[in-house]
Amino acid sequence: MKITRMDHISINVNDLSKTKEFFVDLGLEVKAEWEMDGELLDKVVGMKDVKTSCVGMGLPDGQTWIELVKYITPSDENGIQQTHPNTLGIRHICFAVEDLDTMVAHLKEKGTETFSEVQQYEDTYRLCYVRGPEGIILELAEEIR
């Protein structure tokens, strides 16, 4: 028994189109869009009367798959919960990027919140955390060569 690969990361969102646009702007491509409901979905997620709208996104090389999911029913009554990098649980996604300064400047122009200016980790990476739509935290990492 072994894990052979990570299949995907799923992110629940309220504003599917805005979040999709954010990831497209970062360089991901829309690979698939679909809606799902019915008994099978209810059983898989352990809830009743579930209906979702989904967008599958990935890098052009096909190595990354992010699934954006909008729960049409039932909706989350608590809304978006702002978290911090040290909040327990799964907290951020890290993308390896080229030209971190240009990417961060581009994101700031669009109003994306950054946690700090670009920082250097030893002689290996330049890093920056940003908060995208729906409170999604991304780490952007540029390898120093």
C-alpha positions, 0 to 999 in steps of 0.5 A, a space after each residue: 500500500 502506498 500513495 502514488 501521487 497527489 491528485 488535487 487540492 479542493 478550495 470551497 469558495 463563494 464567488 466562483 468566477 472571481 476566484 477563477 479569474 484570480 487563478 487564471 491571472 496567476 497563470 493557471 488554465 481552466 481545464 474543466 467546469 461542471 455541476 454536480 448533485 445527487 445521491 452519490 455526491 450526498 454520500 461522498 460528502 456526508 450531507 443531504 441535498 448537495 449541489 455544487 458548481 466546480 472549476 478544475 484548474 491547472 498549470 499548462 504542463 498538467 502537474 497541478 490541479 486545483 478544484 474550486 467548488 461553490 456549494 450552491 446547497 447547502 451553503 456555509 452560513 458562517 461565510 468567509 472566515 479570515 485566517 492567519 498563516 499560523 491558524 491550525 489546519 491546511 493553510 496555504 498553497 505554495 507556487 514556485 514562480 519566476 520573477 517574484 517581484 514582477 508577480 507581487 507588483 502585478 498582484 498589488 496593482 490588482 489589490 491583492 493583500 501581501 503579508 510582507 514585502 518579498 523576503 529571502 530565505 537563506 541562499 535558496 528562495 525568495 518568498 512572499 505570502 499573499 491573500 487572494 479572494 475568499 481569504 485564500 493564502 498563497 505562498 509564492 516562492 522563487 528559487 535562487 539559482 
